[in-house]
Amino acid sequence: MALPAKLQNDLRQFQRLQQDLNVLDQQRGQMDLKLRETNHTLEELKALPEDAVIYRSVGNLLVKSKGRSEVEGILTEEKETLEVRVKALERQVNHLKERYETMQQELSRALQAAGVMESSEGGLSPTG
C-alpha cells in the first residue's frame, strides 16, 4: 500500500530530525570531552611552580609560554567558551528530543490510521 504524500514527507522530516539529533549529540560529546581535557590540564597546571617552563600548542608549533599564569589564563578562557558551547548544544539536543518524541507519536498515530502499523507495536523505535 502506498503512503499518502504528506505522510511520506513527514517520515522524511522525521528521519532528518533523527540525523540532526545524532549530529548534535556527537558535537555535544566532543565539546564535553574537550571541556574535561581542559579542566584536567588546568588541574595539572596548578601543581606546577609559577616559574616552570611550559610550552603550549599554537597550530603545529609548540611555543614557550611566559609562565604558568599566562597558560592558565588562556585555558580558563577556553574553558568558559567550551562551557557556553556545551550548554547551548545541550539546549538544542533537548529541544530536538522533544520535537522527536512529539513527531514520533504523531507519525505512529498517522501510520496506524493509514493501516500501515498495528496499534500493538507501540510506536516508532527511537535511534537517538
Secondary structure in CASP SS format (residue, H / E / C, confidence):
PFRMAT SS
TARGET T0000
AUTHOR 0000-0000-0000
METHOD secondary structure of the structure
MODEL  1
M C 1.00
A C 1.00
L C 1.00
P C 1.00
A H 1.00
K H 1.00
L H 1.00
Q H 1.00
N H 1.00
D H 1.00
L H 1.00
R H 1.00
Q H 1.00
F H 1.00
Q H 1.00
R H 1.00
L H 1.00
Q H 1.00
Q H 1.00
D H 1.00
L H 1.00
N H 1.00
V H 1.00
L H 1.00
D H 1.00
Q H 1.00
Q H 1.00
R H 1.00
G H 1.00
Q H 1.00
M H 1.00
D H 1.00
L H 1.00
K H 1.00
L H 1.00
R H 1.00
E H 1.00
T H 1.00
N H 1.00
H H 1.00
T H 1.00
L H 1.00
E H 1.00
E H 1.00
L H 1.00
K H 1.00
A C 1.00
L C 1.00
P C 1.00
E C 1.00
D C 1.00
A C 1.00
V C 1.00
I C 1.00
Y E 1.00
R E 1.00
S E 1.00
V E 1.00
G C 1.00
N C 1.00
L E 1.00
L E 1.00
V E 1.00
K E 1.00
S C 1.00
K C 1.00
G C 1.00
R H 1.00
S H 1.00
E H 1.00
V H 1.00
E H 1.00
G H 1.00
I H 1.00
L H 1.00
T H 1.00
E H 1.00
E H 1.00
K H 1.00
E H 1.00
T H 1.00
L H 1.00
E H 1.00
V H 1.00
R H 1.00
V H 1.00
K H 1.00
A H 1.00
L H 1.00
E H 1.00
R H 1.00
Q H 1.00
V H 1.00
N H 1.00
H H 1.00
L H 1.00
K H 1.00
E H 1.00
R H 1.00
Y H 1.00
E H 1.00
T H 1.00
M H 1.00
Q H 1.00
Q H 1.00
E H 1.00
L H 1.00
S H 1.00
R H 1.00
A H 1.00
L H 1.00
Q H 1.00
A H 1.00
A C 1.00
G C 1.00
V C 1.00
M C 1.00
E C 1.00
S H 1.00
S H 1.00
E H 1.00
G C 1.00
G C 1.00
L C 1.00
S C 1.00
P C 1.00
T C 1.00
G C 1.00
END
